[in-house]
Amino acid sequence: MIFFAVIVVGLLAIGLCVAWLWRTQVGQLRATIDGLEAANDQLAAFVDHDDLTEAKSRRYLGDAMATRPPTGTHGLLFVDMDNFKSVNDGYGHEVGDALLKNIAKSMVEQCRDGDFVARLGGDEFCVFLQDCDLRDATAAADRFCSAIAQASCVVSGQSVQRTASIGVTLLEPGQDLVDALIVADAAVYEAKAKGSNRAVAADSIVREQLIQRQTKPTTEDLANALDAGEVTYFVQPIFDVTTHQVVGVEALIRWVKPDGEILGPDAFMDLLTENYARNLRPPLAAANKLATTFTQMEPPVFCAWNISSSFLSRNVADDPLWIQRLLQGVDPKRTVFEIVESAVIENPTRTLSLLHGLRDAGVRVALDDFGTGLSNLERLVEYPVDIVKIDRSFVSRMGQGGNAAILKALVAMRDSMGFDIIAEGVETQEQLTRLQAMGITMAQGFLLGKPNTVAHWEREIAKMR
């Protein structure tokens, strides 16, 4: 009996030890699991949030969009800060980071339940607006613009602030996030073009412009078009409005496709400039025909040609024969080369050398785009120009602000310095009458004559004589 009692006691002891060990291991296992779950929650919170700002992370945005309900339309805002690099450059990255935090906080505070702000990277953010149409999303974007502009960071007693441009689009059921962001980015592009610090909705016009940018021709397309003679010139007449006679024409390069579509220079001039060294250049035969047609009329008509600032910056310094190449086939004395005013601003030293070189060759020089925001009357004293072309945007707002006073001052300088003035974009009789009253006698625009082929304006000018 004693033996059996010992066995029973031993078994009980073993059972108690096993139970104790089990409870201990289970407790430790549970503690480990709890710790792992807590760590996982912390990790999830870490990867779901941007490490600098209070915004969500780009990963969170992607996951949220991938798992969103298959129904419902939502708003999507692409937020791109305006000139934020100047904060980092001027005050240091610590100040830039502090301002970025305050900007993100101001945006988060604008969110409703279900909305969130995600940082895409750098100074770009995306805002998701739950259950929202385009009108409400645009109104919300305006509020975000105001909130961002009011966010600030104080440095040495000085308040540092920046604005943002916002593109607004809708995220349709089943639409890919990347596709939606591309559309919103196109709207940001328009917002920047309109002066920044504003929200622009991706309407049909924005979408059409996006398609045009995405379908720009390739270098090979342009090379084939040049070989096929599709790239040519249209002209627009320049009138002396006191005699109602055409005194000049402006050459306007065009790409006339076989289906009748006509592309302006914005669609392909960059390709020509970038591939100048590869002999992709404006069509010499068409230029010769144009120059010969008009400069040999009686009385002769001068031909004005545009020279882009990108052409000058890329090619002039590397091509000592650039003037001879430009003048090939044209009469210098009946030629005007138009230099856009932005070229003067970007590289004043090179431009000054350029102008002297052209004038020494017998070419007259026109300063184009006067009145677009870069204009300075003192520049006309510093640079040798023969003609000043008043931009169409300035002509359209002659009666606003101090524009009339600027034109009067320009006319006074013309009379004392001897250059000519041509007003561009004249579209109404009222505009023409105002220009004439100020003493401006040369003009071009749809009121006087639209751009058309060389043959068309050759016939029309002949009828006027």
C-alpha positions in Angstrom: 0.0 0.0 0.0 2.8 2.3 0.8 4.3 1.6 -2.6 1.1 2.5 -4.4 0.7 5.6 -2.3 4.2 6.8 -3.3 3.4 6.2 -6.9 0.1 8.2 -6.7 1.8 11.0 -4.9 4.6 11.0 -7.6 2.1 11.1 -10.4 0.2 13.9 -8.8 3.5 15.8 -8.3 4.4 15.2 -12.0 0.9 16.3 -13.1 1.2 19.5 -11.0 4.6 20.2 -12.5 3.3 19.6 -16.0 0.3 21.9 -15.4 2.5 24.6 -13.9 4.9 24.4 -16.9 2.0 24.4 -19.3 0.5 27.5 -17.7 3.9 29.2 -17.6 4.5 28.4 -21.3 1.0 29.4 -22.3 1.4 32.6 -20.4 4.7 33.3 -22.0 3.3 32.4 -25.4 0.4 34.7 -24.9 2.7 37.5 -23.8 4.8 36.9 -26.8 1.8 37.0 -29.1 0.5 40.2 -27.4 3.9 41.7 -27.9 4.0 40.8 -31.5 0.5 42.1 -32.1 1.5 45.4 -30.4 4.7 45.6 -32.5 2.7 44.8 -35.6 0.3 47.6 -34.8 3.2 50.0 -34.3 4.8 48.9 -37.6 1.5 49.3 -39.4 1.1 52.8 -37.9 4.6 53.5 -38.9 4.3 52.4 -42.6 0.8 54.0 -42.9 2.1 57.4 -41.8 4.6 59.7 -43.4 7.7 59.9 -41.2 7.9 63.7 -41.4 4.4 65.1 -41.4 1.0 64.1 -39.9 -0.1 62.9 -43.3 -0.7 59.4 -44.4 2.0 57.6 -46.4 2.1 56.9 -50.1 1.7 53.2 -49.2 -1.4 53.9 -47.2 -2.9 55.8 -50.1 -2.2 52.9 -52.5 -3.7 50.3 -50.1 -6.7 52.4 -49.4 -7.4 52.9 -53.1 -6.9 49.2 -53.8 -9.4 48.1 -51.2 -12.0 50.9 -51.5 -15.6 49.9 -52.2 -16.3 49.2 -55.9 -19.1 51.8 -55.9 -19.2 55.6 -55.3 -17.3 58.6 -56.8 -14.7 60.3 -54.8 -12.6 63.5 -55.1 -8.9 63.4 -55.6 -6.6 66.5 -55.1 -3.0 66.7 -56.3 -1.3 69.3 -54.2 2.0 70.7 -55.4 3.7 73.5 -53.4 4.7 76.7 -55.3 8.4 77.5 -55.2 9.0 75.4 -52.1 12.6 74.8 -53.1 13.4 78.5 -52.3 12.6 77.7 -48.6 15.2 74.9 -48.4 17.7 77.0 -50.4 17.1 80.2 -48.5 16.5 79.0 -44.9 17.8 75.4 -44.8 16.1 72.0 -44.8 15.2 72.2 -41.1 13.0 75.2 -41.8 11.6 73.6 -44.9 10.7 70.5 -42.9 9.1 72.5 -40.2 7.0 74.5 -42.7 6.0 71.3 -44.5 4.8 69.8 -41.1 2.6 72.9 -40.5 1.3 72.8 -44.1 0.4 69.1 -43.7 -1.3 69.8 -40.4 -3.4 72.6 -41.9 -4.5 70.2 -44.6 -5.4 67.4 -42.2 -7.5 69.9 -40.2 -9.6 70.5 -43.4 -10.5 66.9 -43.8 -14.0 65.5 -43.0 -14.6 62.0 -41.7 -13.5 59.6 -44.4 -11.1 62.1 -46.0 -7.3 61.9 -45.6 -4.1 63.6 -46.7 -1.2 61.5 -48.0 2.3 62.7 -48.7 3.5 61.5 -52.1 7.0 62.7 -51.6 9.0 65.9 -51.4 6.5 68.8 -51.3 3.7 66.9 -53.1 0.5 65.7 -51.4 -2.7 63.9 -52.4 -6.0 64.4 -50.7 -8.8 61.8 -50.9 -12.3 63.2 -50.5 -14.8 60.6 -49.8 -18.2 60.6 -51.7 -17.6 63.9 -53.5 -18.6 65.3 -56.9 -16.3 67.6 -59.0 -18.0 70.8 -57.8 -17.7 70.0 -54.1 -14.1 68.7 -54.7 -13.2 72.0 -56.3 -14.7 74.0 -53.5 -12.8 71.9 -51.0 -9.6 72.4 -53.0 -10.1 76.2 -52.7 -10.3 75.8 -48.9 -7.1 73.7 -48.9 -5.4 76.5 -50.9 -6.4 79.1 -48.3 -5.3 76.8 -45.4 -1.9 76.1 -47.0 -1.3 79.8 -47.7 -2.0 80.7 -44.0 0.4 78.0 -42.7 3.7 79.4 -41.6 7.0 78.9 -39.9 8.8 81.7 -38.0 12.5 82.2 -38.6 14.3 85.0 -36.8 11.1 86.8 -36.3 10.1 86.5 -39.9 7.1 84.5 -41.1 7.9 82.1 -43.9 4.9 81.0 -46.0 4.3 79.4 -49.4 1.3 78.7 -51.6 0.2 75.6 -53.5 -1.3 74.7 -56.8 -4.0 72.0 -56.7 -5.3 69.8 -59.5 -8.8 68.4 -58.9 -10.2 65.3 -60.4 -12.7 62.5 -59.6 -11.8 58.9 -58.8 -14.5 56.9 -60.5 -15.5 53.3 -59.5 -12.8 50.9 -60.7 -10.5 53.7 -61.8 -6.8 53.1 -61.3 -5.1 55.6 -58.8 -2.2 56.3 -61.1 -4.5 57.2 -64.0 -6.4 59.6 -61.7 -3.2 61.2 -60.5 -2.0 61.7 -64.0 -5.2 63.6 -64.8 -4.9 65.6 -61.5 -1.3 66.4 -62.3 -2.4 67.8 -65.7 -4.8 70.1 -63.8 -1.9 71.2 -61.6 0.0 72.1 -64.8 -2.8 74.4 -65.8 -2.9 75.9 -62.3 0.8 76.7 -62.5 0.3 78.2 -66.0 -2.4 80.5 -64.6 -0.2 81.9 -61.9 -0.2 79.3 -59.2 -1.9 79.6 -55.7 -5.1 78.2 -57.1 -7.2 75.1 -57.7 -8.0 73.9 -61.2 -10.5 71.2 -62.0 -9.7 68.6 -64.7 -12.5 69.5 -67.0 -12.7 68.5 -70.7 -10.2 71.2 -71.7 -7.6 70.0 -69.3 -8.1 66.4 -70.4 -7.8 67.4 -74.0 -4.6 69.2 -73.4 -3.3 66.2 -71.5 -4.0 64.0 -74.5 -2.2 66.4 -76.8 0.9 66.4 -74.6 0.8 62.6 -74.4 0.5 62.3 -78.1 3.2 64.7 -79.2 5.1 63.5 -82.2 8.4 61.8 -82.0 11.7 62.7 -83.6 11.1 60.0 -86.2 7.7 61.4 -87.0 9.1 64.9 -87.5 12.0 63.6 -89.7 9.5 61.8 -91.9 7.3 64.9 -92.1 10.2 67.1 -93.1 11.1 64.6 -95.9 7.5 64.5 -97.1 7.3 68.3 -97.3 4.6 68.5 -94.6 6.4 71.1 -92.5 6.0 74.5 -94.2 5.1 78.1 -93.5 1.9 80.1 -93.3 2.1 83.9 -93.1 0.1 86.6 -91.4 0.1 90.1 -92.9 1.4 93.2 -91.1 -0.5 96.4 -92.2 0.3 100.0 -92.2 -3.2 101.0 -91.0 -2.9 104.6 -92.3 -2.5 103.4 -95.9 -4.3 100.1 -95.5 -1.4 98.4 -97.3 0.5 95.3 -96.3 4.1 96.2 -95.5 5.3 92.9 -94.1 4.4 89.3 -93.3 5.3 87.2 -90.3 6.4 83.7 -91.2 4.6 81.1 -89.0 5.9 77.5 -89.2 3.2 74.8 -89.5 3.0 71.1 -89.8 0.2 70.2 -92.3 -0.6 66.5 -91.9 -2.0 64.4 -94.8 -5.4 64.3 -93.1 -5.6 68.1 -93.0 -4.7 68.6 -89.4 -2.5 71.6 -88.8 0.0 71.6 -85.9 1.4 74.8 -84.6 5.0 75.2 -83.4 4.3 74.3 -79.8 3.8 70.7 -81.0 7.2 70.2 -82.6 9.6 73.2 -82.4 11.3 71.7 -79.3 12.1 68.6 -81.4 13.6 70.8 -84.1 15.7 72.7 -81.6 16.9 69.6 -79.8 17.9 67.8 -83.1 19.5 70.8 -84.8 22.9 69.0 -84.9 21.2 66.0 -86.5 20.0 68.3 -89.4 16.4 68.3 -88.3 15.8 72.0 -89.2 13.1 74.2 -90.6 12.4 73.6 -94.3 14.8 75.7 -96.3 12.9 75.3 -99.6 9.7 76.6 -98.0 11.6 79.5 -96.4 13.2 80.4 -99.7 9.9 80.4 -101.5 8.3 82.6 -98.9 11.2 85.1 -98.8 11.4 85.3 -102.6 7.6 85.7 -103.0 7.2 88.7 -100.7 10.6 90.5 -100.8 10.5 90.7 -104.6 7.1 92.3 -104.7 6.9 95.9 -105.9 6.9 97.6 -103.5 8.7 94.9 -101.5 7.2 93.4 -98.3 9.6 92.5 -95.5 9.5 89.0 -93.9 9.6 88.5 -90.1 10.9 85.3 -88.7 10.8 84.1 -85.1 13.9 82.9 -83.3 13.2 80.9 -80.1 15.2 81.5 -77.0 15.8 77.7 -76.8 17.4 77.8 -80.3 19.7 80.6 -79.2 20.7 78.9 -75.9 21.4 75.5 -77.5 23.0 76.5 -80.8 24.4 80.0 -81.1 27.4 79.4 -78.9 28.3 76.1 -80.7 27.7 77.3 -84.3 30.0 80.2 -85.4 28.2 80.3 -88.8 24.7 80.6 -87.3 24.0 84.0 -88.9 24.9 82.7 -92.3 22.7 79.7 -91.8 19.8 81.8 -90.8 20.2 84.1 -93.7 20.6 81.4 -96.3 18.2 82.2 -99.1 16.8 85.5 -97.7 17.6 89.1 -98.3 19.0 90.6 -95.1 17.7 94.1 -95.9 14.2 92.9 -96.2 14.4 90.5 -93.2 13.3 90.9 -89.6 14.2 88.5 -86.9 12.0 88.5 -83.9 13.6 87.8 -80.6 11.2 86.9 -77.8 11.7 89.0 -74.7 12.2 86.0 -72.5 15.5 85.4 -74.4 16.7 88.8 -73.4 15.9 88.1 -69.7 17.5 84.6 -69.7 20.8 85.5 -71.2 21.3 89.2 -71.6 25.0 89.0 -72.5 24.5 86.5 -75.3 21.4 88.3 -76.5 23.3 91.6 -76.8 26.0 89.9 -78.9 23.3 88.3 -81.0 21.5 91.5 -81.7 24.7 93.3 -82.8 25.6 90.3 -85.0 22.2 90.4 -86.8 22.2 94.2 -87.3 25.8 94.1 -88.6 24.6 91.6 -91.2 21.9 94.0 -92.4 18.9 92.4 -90.6 16.4 94.4 -88.6 15.7 93.1 -85.1 12.3 93.0 -83.4 11.7 92.6 -79.7 8.7 90.3 -79.5 6.1 89.8 -76.7 6.4 93.3 -75.3 3.9 93.7 -72.5 3.7 90.1 -71.2 5.0 90.8 -67.8 8.7 90.9 -68.4 8.7 94.3 -70.1 10.9 97.1 -69.1 11.1 100.3 -71.1 14.8 100.7 -70.0 15.6 97.5 -71.9 14.9 99.4 -75.2 17.8 101.7 -74.3 20.1 98.9 -73.4 19.5 96.7 -76.4 19.7 97.7 -80.1 16.3 96.9 -81.6 14.6 98.3 -84.7 11.0 97.1 -83.9 9.0 96.6 -80.8 6.0 94.2 -81.1 3.3 94.7 -78.6 1.9 91.4 -77.4 -1.7 90.5 -78.1 -2.5 90.2 -74.3 -1.4 93.8 -73.8 -3.4 95.0 -76.8 -6.5 93.3 -75.4 -6.2 95.2 -72.0 -5.1 98.6 -73.2 -7.8 100.4 -71.2 -6.8 98.7 -67.9 -4.5 100.0 -65.2 -1.4 101.9 -66.5 -1.3 100.1 -69.9 -2.3 103.3 -71.8 0.5 105.3 -70.0 3.1 102.6 -70.9 2.0 102.7 -74.6 2.2 106.5 -74.6 5.7 106.3 -73.1 6.7 103.7 -75.7 5.5 105.9 -78.5 7.5 108.8 -77.1 10.6 106.6 -77.0 9.9 105.5 -80.6 9.8 109.1 -81.7 13.1 110.0 -80.0 15.0 106.8 -80.7 13.7 105.8 -84.1 12.4 102.3 -83.7 9.0 101.1 -85.1 6.1 99.7 -83.2 3.8 96.8 -84.4 0.7 95.9 -82.4 -0.1 92.2 -82.5 -3.5 90.4 -81.9 -5.7 93.3 -83.1 -9.2 91.7 -83.2 -11.6 94.5 -82.8 -12.1 97.9 -84.5 -12.1 99.5 -81.0 -8.6 98.2 -80.4 -7.4 99.5 -83.7 -9.0 102.9 -83.2 -7.3 103.2 -79.8 -3.9 102.2 -81.2 -4.2 104.8 -84.0 -5.2 107.5 -81.5 -1.9 106.8 -79.7 0.1 107.1 -82.9 0.7 103.4 -83.5 0.4 102.8 -87.2 1.5 99.2 -87.8 -0.6 96.2 -86.7 -1.5 92.6 -87.3 -4.3 90.4 -86.1 -7.5 88.6 -87.1 -9.3 91.9 -87.7 -6.8 92.7 -90.5 -5.9 89.2 -91.8 -5.7 85.7 -90.5 -2.7 83.4 -91.0 -2.9 81.5 -94.3 -0.7 79.9 -97.0 1.9 81.8 -98.9 -0.2 81.5 -102.1 -3.3 82.9 -100.4 -1.6 86.0 -99.2 0.4 86.5 -102.4 -3.0 86.7 -104.2 -4.6 89.0 -101.6 -1.7 91.4 -101.5 -1.7 91.7 -105.3 -5.4 92.6 -105.2 -4.7 95.5 -102.8 -2.1 97.1 -105.1 
